[in-house]
Amino acid sequence: MKFTILSILAFITVAMSVAQPQKAVIISYPNDTPDSIIDQAKDAVLAAGGVITHEYKLIKGFAAKASAKVLDTVQTMGNDYHAVIEEDQMVSVVGGKSS
């Protein structure tokens, strides 16, 4: 009986720990956005199991790995301050001719 209960609890724990796929994004805001709005967005990402990978100083925003569900939530936070959420990608420069 104990073994059965422990097995069921272990299975439930494993099933719940299967997180939604996370994607790397950059979330930025207009310059007049209060820091509290950005802090709320970061807190939401962390609460949903996401990770803040970088906090920007030159622009109001941060990079994160988060699920699509929490990104939708962040998008709707602070209706007066439109969050721009874009996929974080590698950028490279290939040599070319200059005129």
LOPATOR-578886 format. One line per field, with one value per residue (C-alpha): residue number from 1; x, y, z. Coordinates in Angstrom, 3 decimals. Layout:
seq: [NUM,...]
east: [X,...]
north: [Y,...]
up: [Z,...]
//
This chain:
seq: [1,2,3,4,5,6,7,8,9,10,11,12,13,14,15,16,17,18,19,20,21,22,23,24,25,26,27,28,29,30,31,32,33,34,35,36,37,38,39,40,41,42,43,44,45,46,47,48,49,50,51,52,53,54,55,56,57,58,59,60,61,62,63,64,65,66,67,68,69,70,71,72,73,74,75,76,77,78,79,80,81,82,83,84,85,86,87,88,89,90,91,92,93,94,95,96,97,98,99]
east: [0.000,2.776,4.645,1.578,0.986,4.658,4.643,1.577,3.079,6.347,4.479,2.461,5.626,7.339,4.250,3.955,7.646,7.406,7.452,6.181,8.920,10.780,12.110,14.778,13.331,14.185,11.480,11.825,9.685,9.407,11.783,8.966,7.971,8.194,10.654,7.777,6.203,9.474,9.930,6.408,7.239,10.498,8.694,6.063,8.749,10.520,7.284,6.429,9.762,11.540,15.039,16.222,19.394,20.345,19.169,19.829,21.072,20.918,17.342,14.447,14.219,15.702,16.425,14.795,13.927,10.219,7.155,4.737,2.018,3.916,4.973,1.298,0.797,3.730,2.370,-0.908,0.705,0.888,-1.608,-0.182,3.328,3.543,6.091,7.957,8.751,11.055,12.951,16.558,18.751,22.410,23.540,26.665,28.423,29.918,32.734,31.842,33.201,33.016,32.786]
north: [0.000,2.446,1.552,2.240,5.645,6.585,5.469,7.563,10.606,10.157,9.919,13.055,14.942,13.946,14.791,18.226,18.965,18.592,22.283,24.006,24.588,27.806,30.127,32.804,36.292,39.952,42.006,45.769,48.744,52.445,54.783,56.288,52.919,52.883,50.405,48.828,47.584,45.981,44.441,42.963,41.412,39.927,38.577,36.949,35.258,33.945,32.799,30.762,28.947,31.138,32.572,36.164,35.833,39.514,42.896,45.763,49.164,51.192,50.230,49.417,45.683,42.276,38.947,35.792,32.180,31.734,29.810,31.244,31.349,33.737,35.832,36.377,37.460,39.870,41.294,42.222,43.744,47.520,48.386,51.914,50.574,48.291,45.507,44.470,40.756,39.363,36.132,36.342,35.305,35.096,37.864,37.541,39.723,38.228,40.150,42.118,44.802,48.373,51.219]
up: [0.000,0.939,-2.220,-4.361,-2.758,-3.103,-6.731,-7.473,-5.729,-7.612,-10.908,-10.158,-9.211,-12.454,-14.509,-12.913,-13.307,-17.082,-17.817,-20.874,-23.413,-22.794,-25.422,-25.204,-25.585,-25.133,-23.430,-23.782,-22.798,-23.732,-21.869,-19.773,-18.277,-14.461,-12.965,-11.033,-14.292,-15.360,-11.898,-12.105,-15.466,-14.141,-11.072,-13.299,-15.408,-12.312,-10.649,-13.760,-13.621,-16.141,-15.887,-16.289,-18.360,-18.641,-17.389,-19.766,-18.619,-21.853,-22.606,-20.290,-20.558,-19.930,-21.594,-20.301,-20.961,-20.358,-21.480,-24.010,-21.368,-19.078,-22.071,-22.860,-19.252,-19.430,-22.684,-20.993,-17.876,-17.737,-20.452,-20.760,-21.423,-24.436,-23.909,-27.037,-26.871,-29.516,-29.915,-28.731,-31.640,-32.496,-34.816,-36.909,-39.398,-42.504,-44.141,-47.202,-49.453,-48.317,-50.783]
//
